[in-house]
């Protein structure tokens, strides 16, 4: 099964991952997924392009004081940004997406997976 560049749009990431993992056949199924890298230098560049050129609204993130500066500083420092994410049902945005939340979740579920960063994406291979 495949899932390419979708999970960053999902409000409830853990529920989406549970559903995907449930569909992988034990002992022989494989899940291959990719997500964008939205942290570090890659995330900083993408964030600045989205807000400047494409006029993405920082309002897609929950309202917080000095939000733009705080978010940009965390991106540039490669710090966790998932705390900024709006998790309401039916809502999804790239802002606040941090692939490390997927890593943590899979490790917490004791799922064996392989992951690597290539270009602007993170690739996962998860076996059932």
C-alpha positions, 0 to 999 in steps of 0.5 A: 500500500502507498501513501504519498505526501498526504499525512501533512494534510491530516488534522489527526495524524495518529488516527490516520496512521492507525488506519494505515497500519491496520490495513497492512497485512501481518507477515507480508504486507508493506506500507510505503509512505512519503511526507514533506520535510517541513523542518530545518533549513528545508522547512524554513525555505519552504515556509518563507516561500509559502508566506511570501510568494504564495500568500499562505496565511499564518492564520492556518496555525492556532492563534498565538502571540508573536507566532510568525517569529516563534515559528520561524525561529523553531524551524530554523533551529530544527526544533519540534514544531508539531506543538503549533499544529491545529489538530481539529477534525477535518483540518489540515495544513503543512504548518506545524507538520513535523515528520518526527511525530511519525517516527515517535508514533511508530516507535511507540507502537513498536513498529519496525520501519525504515526511513530516510530523507531524500531531497524535500521528502522523508520516505518510510517503509513499514512491514506488516 
